[in-house]
Each structure stands twice: as structure tokens, then as C-alpha cells.
């Protein structure tokens, strides 16, 4: 099967060509490998980069919940 790709952005062209030079592979092989990986068909799963390590995870914390509940209290004197 053959495909023709048009309007490939210049930055993507540079990255693909650089990868082909670095690995000694053809541009066609580099593009096919990238398509295969992104389609989820690669032998090794794609490593996704997320901010999870920086953001952490939510855990139940009764003390925190109580402090937040106090913040939700409206002082009617402030709204006169």
C-alpha cells in the first residue's frame, strides 16, 4: 500500500530527517515506524510524558476536607 503525504510541517520534516540520519534508516522507514508506534501497533508501548509526577494524586484527608469546609463558610457581616 502506498500513501502520499502533503503539507508536512517543516519542523516535522526536520525531526524525521534527523532521526533517519541518526539511525541510518531511510526516511520512509522512520515515518512507518512513527506511524506504527502511534497507532499502538509497536512491540514496545509508547512512553507518554505527563505531569503526573509533578502534580501528584488526590488522597482522602479528613483534616484537609475540614479546613476546606471552613473556607466555604460565608460571613454575612462581610456582605452588608
C-alpha positions in Angstrom: 0.0 0.0 0.0 1.3 3.5 -0.8 0.4 6.8 0.7 1.3 10.4 -0.3 1.6 12.9 2.5 1.2 16.6 1.7 1.7 19.7 3.7 4.2 18.1 6.2 5.2 20.9 8.5 8.8 22.0 8.2 9.6 21.2 11.9 8.3 17.7 11.5 10.2 17.2 8.3 13.4 18.3 10.1 12.8 15.9 13.0 12.0 12.9 10.8 15.1 13.5 8.5 17.3 14.0 11.6 16.1 10.7 13.1 16.7 9.0 9.7 20.3 10.3 9.6 21.0 9.4 13.2 19.7 5.8 12.9 20.9 5.2 9.4 17.4 4.3 8.3 15.5 5.6 5.3 13.0 8.4 5.7 10.3 6.0 4.7 11.3 3.5 7.5 11.4 6.3 10.1 7.9 7.5 9.1 6.5 4.0 9.0 8.0 3.3 12.5 6.5 6.5 13.9 3.0 5.7 12.4 3.2 2.1 13.7 4.1 3.3 17.2 1.5 6.0 17.3 -1.2 3.6 16.1 -0.4 1.4 19.1 1.0 -1.4 17.0 4.6 -1.3 18.1 6.2 -4.1 20.0 7.0 -1.7 22.9 4.4 0.7 24.3 4.8 4.4 23.7 6.1 6.2 26.7 3.8 9.1 27.3 5.1 12.1 29.1 2.7 13.6 31.7 2.9 15.9 34.6 1.6 13.3 37.0 4.9 13.1 38.9 4.7 16.8 39.5 1.0 17.1 40.2 0.7 14.1 42.5 -2.5 12.3 43.2 -5.5 13.1 45.3 -5.8 11.3 48.6 -8.6 11.4 51.2 -7.5 13.6 54.1 -10.2 14.4 56.6 -8.2 17.3 58.1 -7.8 18.9 54.7 -11.5 18.4 54.0 -12.4 20.1 57.3 -10.1 23.0 56.5 -11.7 23.4 53.1 -15.2 23.2 54.5 -14.3 26.1 56.9 -13.2 28.1 53.8 -16.7 27.6 52.3 -18.4 29.3 55.2 -19.8 32.8 54.3 -19.6 35.5 56.9 -22.8 37.5 56.4 -21.1 40.6 58.1 -18.7 40.8 55.1 -21.6 41.1 52.6 -23.5 44.1 54.1 
